[in-house]
Amino acid sequence: MSTNRVLISGASIAGPALAHWLRRRGAEVTVVEQSPGLRPGGQAVDARGVAKEVIRRMGLDEAIRAVCTDTAGAYVVDAEGKVLDTHRAEENDGDGYISEIEVLRGDFAQVLYDDTRDGVEYVFGDRIADLTQDADGVDVTFASGDQRRFELVIGADGLHSALRGMVFGPREQYVRHLGLVLAFYSVPNEFGLDRWLIDYHEAGRSAGLRPIHDASQAIAMLSFPSPDFYIDYRDVEGQKRLLREQMAGVGWETSRILEHLDDTPDFYLDQVAQVVMDHWAKGRVGLLGDAAFSASPMSGAGTGLALVGAYMLAGELAAADWDPVAGFAAYEARMRTYVEDNQEIGRMHVQMLTADPEAEPGPEPDMEALMALIERAVGGPELPDYTGVPDSGAR
């Protein structure tokens, strides 16, 4: 039996991506997921720049592209539907406002699960209830009552990470609300969408529609500014009331989109937030993806950070001969600038969306510095080849 037993909490994108690389590096991997199975649908996620190279190294480029939304681009419109601006998917080598690799989160997770299910143990409908670590490993008690020991435990359980709270402290220490609330849900495609996303903005609020593979359906996207956000994530009816209140009177097709709130099967609303931490590991427990360094959906980089982080974390742990102190430190060193650049992009995007149109305009941005930031944020860090590190699945 392998002596490198790793438990990953979370089976969305970051967790299965890490499972892929850990398995290839020789670890014995278990993924625990509180949901009873993979969660379908969800918002569209993008892979840009360096993330596309990670997908290629995983051998999943063809599989991922096969489930892309095939969005041709985006129209920014006024209240009458007149096109004000156009963004095409092929712009900026496919790394622009609309990425050439754009996939529904559930479809992306399914590809990663199908890729890893034969070599990774998945435990659905369970969660970590308690853990105790020592110099040699981590004793884990699951909510089901099962007790097991692992050499490493990784939290890839998202913005509201339970494992982060258990090991590193309460969420208030790390989660930074950016002053925006985002909602999305499925609606019938009664709006004539055909491969083009439509986006409308009014006084700090936005409403949009995104096409998906099923031409009879679309995804509605709504956002509104909110300096504070306290609503219970379990109170779905309260969230819907809040959304109706905040979006009342917004023009374009907003009222028609809101008419489908009570019928949609997949409503989601949450704060737009970032996770800011000095360190992403404590002893033999580490964090990955949104649990460690959420850049917010407004960065457009969550999937890229998860994929690149998974590649780096598995590679650095293996390169350090599974010494958690050295492996986690090297992972943080390689990822830190990439994370901070994308978090800055996320903050800037929120500031643009929530700016008061009646306020005096601020100073003109330094466009040269801004373009350099975007280039760094998309291009990301150099990917080591990890020559000499075990790789049982090189393709």
C-alpha positions as CSV (number, residue, x, y, z in Angstrom):
1,M,0.0,0.0,0.0
2,S,1.2,3.5,-0.8
3,T,2.6,5.5,2.1
4,N,1.4,8.7,0.4
5,R,-2.3,8.6,1.3
6,V,-4.0,11.9,0.5
7,L,-7.5,12.9,1.4
8,I,-9.1,15.7,-0.7
9,S,-12.3,17.5,0.5
10,G,-14.4,18.6,-2.4
11,A,-15.3,17.1,-5.8
12,S,-16.0,20.1,-8.0
13,I,-13.0,21.2,-10.2
14,A,-10.0,21.8,-7.9
15,G,-10.4,18.5,-6.0
16,P,-10.6,16.1,-9.0
17,A,-7.9,18.1,-10.8
18,L,-5.6,17.6,-7.8
19,A,-6.6,13.9,-7.7
20,H,-5.5,13.5,-11.3
21,W,-2.0,14.9,-10.6
22,L,-1.5,13.2,-7.2
23,R,-2.4,9.8,-8.7
24,R,0.1,10.4,-11.5
25,R,2.8,11.3,-8.9
26,G,2.2,8.0,-7.1
27,A,-0.1,9.0,-4.3
28,E,-3.2,7.0,-3.1
29,V,-6.0,9.4,-3.3
30,T,-9.5,9.6,-1.7
31,V,-11.9,12.4,-2.5
32,V,-14.8,13.1,-0.1
33,E,-17.8,15.2,-1.2
34,Q,-20.7,16.2,1.0
35,S,-23.2,16.2,-1.9
36,P,-24.7,12.9,-2.8
37,G,-23.1,13.1,-6.3
38,L,-21.6,15.5,-8.8
39,R,-23.6,18.7,-9.0
40,P,-24.7,19.3,-12.6
41,G,-25.1,22.6,-14.5
42,G,-23.9,25.7,-12.8
43,Q,-22.2,28.9,-14.1
44,A,-19.9,28.8,-17.1
45,V,-16.2,28.6,-16.2
46,D,-13.3,29.6,-18.3
47,A,-9.7,28.4,-19.0
48,R,-7.3,31.0,-20.3
49,G,-3.5,31.2,-20.8
50,V,-1.5,28.9,-18.7
51,A,-4.6,26.9,-17.6
52,K,-5.0,25.7,-21.2
53,E,-1.5,24.3,-21.1
54,V,-2.3,22.4,-17.8
55,I,-5.4,20.9,-19.5
56,R,-3.1,19.8,-22.4
57,R,-0.7,18.2,-20.0
58,M,-3.5,16.4,-18.4
59,G,-4.4,14.9,-21.7
60,L,-7.9,16.3,-21.5
61,D,-7.9,19.0,-24.1
62,E,-10.1,17.1,-26.5
63,A,-12.6,16.0,-23.8
64,I,-12.9,19.5,-22.4
65,R,-13.4,21.2,-25.8
66,A,-16.1,18.6,-26.6
67,V,-18.3,20.0,-23.8
68,C,-17.6,23.7,-24.4
69,T,-20.6,26.0,-24.5
70,D,-19.6,27.1,-28.0
71,T,-20.4,30.7,-27.2
72,A,-19.4,32.9,-30.2
73,G,-19.0,36.0,-28.1
74,A,-20.9,38.6,-26.1
75,Y,-23.0,41.7,-26.9
76,V,-23.3,44.6,-24.4
77,V,-26.7,46.1,-25.0
78,D,-28.8,49.1,-23.9
79,A,-32.3,49.0,-22.5
80,E,-33.8,48.7,-25.9
81,G,-31.5,45.8,-26.9
82,K,-29.3,47.9,-29.2
83,V,-25.7,46.5,-29.3
84,L,-23.2,48.9,-27.7
85,D,-20.1,46.7,-27.8
86,T,-19.1,43.3,-29.2
87,H,-16.6,40.8,-27.8
88,R,-15.7,37.7,-29.9
89,A,-14.4,34.5,-28.5
90,E,-11.5,34.4,-30.9
91,E,-10.1,37.7,-29.8
92,N,-6.8,37.8,-27.8
93,D,-6.0,34.2,-28.9
94,G,-9.1,32.9,-27.2
95,D,-8.2,34.5,-23.9
96,G,-10.4,37.6,-24.0
97,Y,-13.7,38.6,-22.4
98,I,-15.3,35.4,-23.7
99,S,-12.8,32.5,-23.5
100,E,-12.5,29.9,-26.3
101,I,-12.6,27.3,-23.5
102,E,-15.8,28.0,-21.7
103,V,-17.6,25.1,-20.0
104,L,-20.5,24.7,-17.6
105,R,-19.0,24.0,-14.2
106,G,-20.9,20.7,-13.9
107,D,-19.7,19.5,-17.3
108,F,-16.1,20.4,-16.4
109,A,-16.4,18.5,-13.1
110,Q,-17.8,15.5,-15.0
111,V,-14.9,15.3,-17.3
112,L,-12.4,15.4,-14.4
113,Y,-14.4,12.7,-12.5
114,D,-14.6,10.4,-15.5
115,D,-10.8,10.8,-16.0
116,T,-10.0,9.9,-12.3
117,R,-12.8,7.6,-11.1
118,D,-10.9,4.4,-11.9
119,G,-7.8,5.3,-10.0
120,V,-9.2,7.5,-7.2
121,E,-11.6,6.6,-4.4
122,Y,-14.6,8.9,-4.3
123,V,-16.8,9.0,-1.2
124,F,-20.1,11.0,-1.8
125,G,-22.6,12.0,0.8
126,D,-20.0,12.3,3.6
127,R,-17.7,15.0,5.0
128,I,-14.8,15.5,7.4
129,A,-16.3,16.0,10.9
130,D,-13.0,16.2,12.8
131,L,-9.3,15.7,12.4
132,T,-6.2,15.6,14.5
133,Q,-2.7,15.8,13.0
134,D,0.7,14.8,14.3
135,A,4.2,14.7,12.9
136,D,3.5,11.7,10.7
137,G,-0.1,12.0,9.6
138,V,-3.7,13.1,10.1
139,D,-6.4,11.1,11.8
140,V,-9.8,11.9,10.2
141,T,-13.3,11.2,11.5
142,F,-16.0,11.4,9.0
143,A,-19.6,12.4,9.6
144,S,-20.6,8.9,8.8
145,G,-18.5,7.7,11.7
146,D,-15.7,6.2,9.6
147,Q,-12.2,6.9,11.0
148,R,-9.1,6.8,8.8
149,R,-5.5,8.0,8.7
150,F,-3.9,9.9,5.9
151,E,-0.4,11.4,5.3
152,L,-1.9,14.7,3.9
153,V,-5.4,16.3,3.8
154,I,-6.2,19.0,1.2
155,G,-9.3,21.3,1.4
156,A,-10.7,22.0,-2.1
157,D,-14.2,22.7,-0.8
158,G,-14.7,26.3,-2.1
159,L,-15.2,29.8,-0.8
160,H,-17.1,28.6,2.3
161,S,-14.6,25.8,3.1
162,A,-15.5,23.9,6.2
163,L,-12.0,22.4,6.4
164,R,-10.5,25.9,6.3
165,G,-12.7,26.9,9.2
166,M,-11.8,23.7,11.1
167,V,-8.0,24.0,10.8
168,F,-7.2,27.7,10.1
169,G,-10.0,29.6,11.9
170,P,-13.4,31.3,11.2
171,R,-14.2,32.5,7.7
172,E,-14.3,36.2,8.9
173,Q,-10.5,36.1,9.1
174,Y,-10.1,35.3,5.4
175,V,-13.2,36.0,3.3
176,R,-13.3,39.6,1.9
177,H,-16.7,40.7,0.6
178,L,-16.2,42.9,-2.5
179,G,-19.5,44.7,-2.3
180,L,-21.3,42.8,-5.0
181,V,-23.9,40.0,-5.0
182,L,-24.2,37.6,-8.0
183,A,-27.1,35.3,-8.9
184,F,-27.7,32.9,-11.7
185,Y,-30.2,30.2,-12.7
186,S,-31.6,28.4,-15.7
187,V,-34.5,29.9,-17.7
188,P,-36.3,28.9,-20.9
189,N,-34.7,30.4,-23.9
190,E,-37.6,32.6,-24.9
191,F,-35.2,35.4,-25.7
192,G,-33.8,34.2,-29.1
193,L,-30.3,33.5,-27.9
194,D,-28.1,31.9,-30.5
195,R,-24.5,31.3,-29.4
196,W,-24.2,34.9,-28.1
197,L,-24.1,36.1,-24.5
198,I,-26.1,39.3,-23.9
199,D,-25.1,41.7,-21.1
200,Y,-26.9,44.8,-19.8
201,H,-25.8,47.2,-17.1
202,E,-27.7,49.9,-15.3
203,A,-26.7,52.0,-12.3
204,G,-24.3,49.4,-10.8
205,R,-26.7,46.5,-11.5
206,S,-26.4,44.0,-14.3
207,A,-28.6,41.4,-16.1
208,G,-27.4,38.9,-18.6
209,L,-28.3,35.8,-20.5
210,R,-25.9,33.1,-21.6
211,P,-26.6,30.3,-24.2
212,I,-25.9,26.7,-23.4
213,H,-25.7,23.5,-25.4
214,D,-29.5,22.9,-24.9
215,A,-30.9,25.6,-27.2
216,S,-34.2,25.5,-25.4
217,Q,-32.6,26.8,-22.2
218,A,-30.3,29.7,-21.1
219,I,-28.6,30.8,-18.0
220,A,-29.7,34.1,-16.4
221,M,-27.0,36.2,-14.6
222,L,-27.9,39.0,-12.3
223,S,-25.8,41.2,-10.0
224,F,-26.3,44.1,-7.7
225,P,-24.1,46.1,-5.3
226,S,-24.4,45.4,-1.6
227,P,-21.9,46.8,0.9
228,D,-22.8,44.1,3.4
229,F,-24.0,40.5,2.9
230,Y,-25.5,38.5,5.8
231,I,-28.3,36.4,4.3
232,D,-28.3,32.7,5.2
233,Y,-27.0,30.6,2.3
234,R,-29.7,28.0,3.2
235,D,-32.6,30.5,3.0
236,V,-33.3,30.2,-0.7
237,E,-36.7,32.0,-0.5
238,G,-35.1,34.9,1.3
239,Q,-32.4,35.1,-1.4
240,K,-35.1,35.2,-4.1
241,R,-36.9,38.0,-2.2
242,L,-33.7,39.9,-1.9
243,L,-33.0,39.5,-5.6
244,R,-36.4,40.7,-6.6
245,E,-36.1,43.7,-4.4
246,Q,-32.7,44.7,-5.6
247,M,-33.5,44.2,-9.3
248,A,-36.9,45.9,-9.3
249,G,-37.2,48.5,-12.0
250,V,-34.0,47.5,-13.9
251,G,-34.6,47.7,-17.6
252,W,-34.1,45.5,-20.7
253,E,-35.4,42.0,-20.2
254,T,-34.8,41.9,-16.4
255,S,-38.5,41.6,-15.4
256,R,-39.0,38.7,-17.8
257,I,-36.0,37.0,-16.4
258,L,-37.3,37.4,-12.8
259,E,-40.6,35.8,-13.8
260,H,-38.8,32.4,-13.9
261,L,-37.4,32.6,-10.3
262,D,-40.0,30.3,-8.8
263,D,-39.7,27.7,-11.6
264,T,-35.9,27.3,-12.0
265,P,-34.3,24.1,-10.7
266,D,-30.9,25.5,-10.0
267,F,-31.0,28.9,-8.3
268,Y,-27.8,30.2,-6.9
269,L,-27.0,33.5,-5.1
270,D,-23.9,34.5,-3.1
271,Q,-21.6,37.3,-2.3
272,V,-18.7,38.1,-4.7
273,A,-15.8,37.6,-2.4
274,Q,-12.1,36.7,-2.2
275,V,-10.1,34.6,0.2
276,V,-6.9,36.2,1.4
277,M,-4.5,34.2,3.5
278,D,-0.9,34.6,4.5
279,H,-0.4,30.8,4.2
280,W,-2.3,28.0,2.5
281,A,-1.1,25.2,4.7
282,K,-0.8,24.3,8.4
283,G,1.2,21.2,9.2
284,R,-0.1,18.3,7.0
285,V,-3.3,20.2,5.9
286,G,-3.3,22.4,2.9
287,L,-5.8,24.3,0.8
288,L,-6.4,24.6,-2.9
289,G,-8.6,26.7,-5.2
290,D,-11.3,29.0,-3.8
291,A,-10.8,27.6,-0.3
292,A,-7.3,29.0,-0.4
293,F,-7.3,32.0,-2.8
294,S,-10.7,32.7,-4.3
295,A,-10.2,35.6,-6.7
296,S,-14.1,35.9,-7.1
297,P,-16.1,35.1,-10.2
298,M,-15.4,38.6,-11.5
299,S,-11.8,37.7,-12.0
300,G,-12.7,35.1,-14.6
301,A,-9.8,33.1,-13.2
302,G,-11.2,30.7,-10.6
303,T,-10.9,27.6,-12.8
304,G,-7.4,28.6,-14.0
305,L,-6.2,29.1,-10.4
306,A,-7.6,25.7,-9.5
307,L,-6.0,23.8,-12.4
308,V,-2.6,25.5,-12.2
309,G,-2.6,25.2,-8.4
310,A,-3.4,21.5,-8.6
311,Y,-0.5,20.9,-11.0
312,M,1.9,22.9,-8.8
313,L,0.8,21.4,-5.5
314,A,1.1,17.8,-6.6
315,G,4.3,18.4,-8.4
316,E,6.0,20.3,-5.5
317,L,4.9,17.7,-2.9
318,A,6.3,14.9,-5.1
319,A,9.5,16.9,-5.8
320,A,9.9,17.3,-2.0
321,D,9.6,13.6,-1.5
322,W,6.2,14.2,0.2
323,D,7.7,16.4,2.9
324,P,4.7,18.7,3.6
325,V,6.7,21.6,4.9
326,A,8.9,21.9,1.8
327,G,6.2,20.9,-0.6
328,F,3.6,23.4,0.6
329,A,6.2,26.2,0.8
330,A,7.3,25.6,-2.8
331,Y,3.7,25.5,-3.9
332,E,2.9,28.8,-2.3
333,A,6.1,30.4,-3.7
334,R,5.2,29.4,-7.2
335,M,1.5,30.5,-7.0
336,R,1.5,33.6,-4.9
337,T,2.1,36.3,-7.6
338,Y,-0.4,34.5,-10.0
339,V,-3.0,34.6,-7.3
340,E,-2.4,38.2,-6.3
341,D,-2.6,39.4,-9.9
342,N,-5.9,37.7,-10.5
343,Q,-7.3,38.9,-7.3
344,E,-6.4,42.5,-8.3
345,I,-8.3,41.9,-11.6
346,G,-11.3,40.7,-9.7
347,R,-11.3,43.8,-7.4
348,M,-10.9,46.2,-10.4
349,H,-13.8,44.5,-12.2
350,V,-16.1,44.9,-9.2
351,Q,-15.1,48.5,-8.8
352,M,-16.0,49.1,-12.5
353,L,-19.4,47.4,-12.1
354,T,-20.4,49.2,-8.9
355,A,-19.1,52.7,-9.7
356,D,-21.6,55.5,-9.1
357,P,-22.4,56.9,-12.6
358,E,-23.3,60.3,-10.9
359,A,-19.9,60.5,-9.1
360,E,-17.0,62.6,-10.4
361,P,-14.8,60.5,-12.6
362,G,-11.6,59.4,-11.0
363,P,-8.1,59.7,-12.6
364,E,-7.5,57.9,-15.9
365,P,-6.0,54.5,-15.3
366,D,-2.4,53.7,-16.3
367,M,-3.2,51.6,-19.3
368,E,0.3,50.3,-19.7
369,A,0.3,49.1,-16.1
370,L,-3.2,47.7,-16.5
371,M,-2.3,45.7,-19.7
372,A,0.8,44.4,-18.0
373,L,-1.3,43.2,-15.1
374,I,-3.8,41.5,-17.4
375,E,-0.9,39.8,-19.3
376,R,0.6,38.5,-16.0
377,A,-2.8,37.4,-14.7
378,V,-3.7,35.4,-17.8
379,G,-0.2,34.1,-18.6
380,G,0.5,32.9,-15.1
381,P,3.6,31.3,-13.7
382,E,6.0,29.2,-15.7
383,L,5.0,25.5,-15.4
384,P,7.9,23.3,-14.2
385,D,8.4,20.1,-16.1
386,Y,9.2,18.2,-12.8
387,T,11.8,16.2,-14.5
388,G,12.7,13.2,-12.3
389,V,9.4,13.3,-10.5
390,P,7.2,10.1,-10.9
391,D,4.6,10.4,-13.6
392,S,2.5,7.3,-14.2
393,G,0.2,8.9,-16.6
394,A,2.4,11.1,-18.9
395,R,0.7,11.4,-22.3
